């Protein structure tokens, strides 16, 4: 199966809203979530694996989502983001 970047998937399928995004991409979570931040789409909830991120990468990513109105909940090696 060919890989498709998230902004391409969003654009090709005219996605403007979706409720829940789960990202578990074996180390590519940071790239995928940064791609999401480059779009206008903001899911209501996001669950992603933070296991392969450095603490500073994880903190910086959460700061970006916090500035977009998300709150975060650390769940061991995953992070749950939700809009309040």
C-alpha positions in Angstrom: 0.0 0.0 0.0 1.5 3.4 -0.9 2.1 6.0 1.8 0.1 9.2 1.7 0.9 12.3 3.8 -2.0 13.5 6.0 -2.4 16.9 4.2 -2.8 15.0 0.9 -5.3 12.6 2.3 -7.3 15.6 3.8 -7.2 17.5 0.5 -8.0 14.5 -1.8 -11.0 13.5 0.2 -12.3 17.0 1.1 -12.0 16.3 4.8 -12.8 19.5 6.8 -13.8 17.9 10.1 -13.5 14.6 11.9 -13.9 13.8 15.5 -11.1 11.4 16.5 -7.6 10.8 15.1 -5.5 8.0 16.3 -1.8 8.1 15.3 0.5 5.1 15.9 3.0 5.2 13.2 6.1 3.6 14.6 8.2 6.7 15.1 6.5 9.0 12.5 3.9 10.3 14.8 5.7 13.7 15.2 5.9 14.2 11.5 2.2 13.3 11.0 1.0 15.6 13.8 3.1 18.5 12.5 1.6 17.9 9.1 -1.9 18.1 10.7 -1.0 21.4 12.3 -0.2 22.7 8.8 -3.8 22.1 7.8 -7.0 23.8 8.8 -8.5 20.5 10.2 -8.7 20.2 14.0 -10.1 16.9 15.2 -12.0 17.0 18.5 -9.8 14.3 20.0 -6.3 12.9 19.1 -4.5 9.9 20.5 -0.9 9.5 19.6 2.1 7.4 20.7 4.9 9.5 22.2 7.3 6.6 22.8 9.7 7.6 20.0 9.8 11.3 20.8 12.3 13.1 22.9 10.9 14.9 26.0 11.6 18.2 24.3 9.9 17.2 21.1 6.9 15.9 23.0 6.7 19.1 25.1 7.0 21.4 22.0 4.3 19.4 20.2 1.9 19.6 23.1 2.6 23.4 23.4 1.6 23.8 19.8 -1.6 21.9 20.4 -2.3 23.8 23.6 -2.1 27.0 21.6 -4.8 25.6 19.3 -7.1 25.1 22.3 -6.3 21.5 23.2 -5.8 20.0 26.6 -3.5 16.9 27.0 -3.5 13.9 29.2 -0.4 11.7 29.4 -1.2 7.9 29.3 2.1 6.1 29.7 3.5 6.0 26.2 0.5 7.7 24.6 -0.9 11.2 24.8 -4.6 12.1 24.5 -5.4 15.5 23.2 -8.9 17.0 23.4 -10.5 20.3 22.7 -12.4 21.8 25.6 
